[in-house]
Amino acid sequence: MAASIDVVLDQLFNGRRIDPELLADDVEWVNPPDAVEPGTRRGADEFNRAIAKVFETWDDVHFDTERVVETGDGALALGMMSGHLHASGMEVTAPHGQWWTFRDGRVVRMEWFNSHRKALEAVGLSE
């Protein structure tokens, strides 16, 4: 199976991990500067550990994809992230973007954004 935006989003939100066979050895998970834990995680283990950290924060979280923009070597998924925060129970619905980059049928990078504008700007587009 080759990685694609549909496959990785399904595995991320329904399986809460990405099959390591779909991740390049040098895969990167990139948190934005304003994230609770900013910075880049490298390698399949760290990539899936970053996913686990996300789901530790939420009791239930889902991503409603509104738009997918092909980027040549990947895709940008734009939508709304919704769920309840684990510690407070507060319900949160917020814009969210994920830029996935693929090489040879495997994920090499995923960078996420807290706004559609920032996500679009990252790939050289505007709203």
Helices and strands as residue ranges (DSSP letters): H 5-10, I 11-15, G 20-22, E 23-31, E 39-42, H 44-57, E 58-70, E 74-85, E 91-103, E 106-113, H 116-122
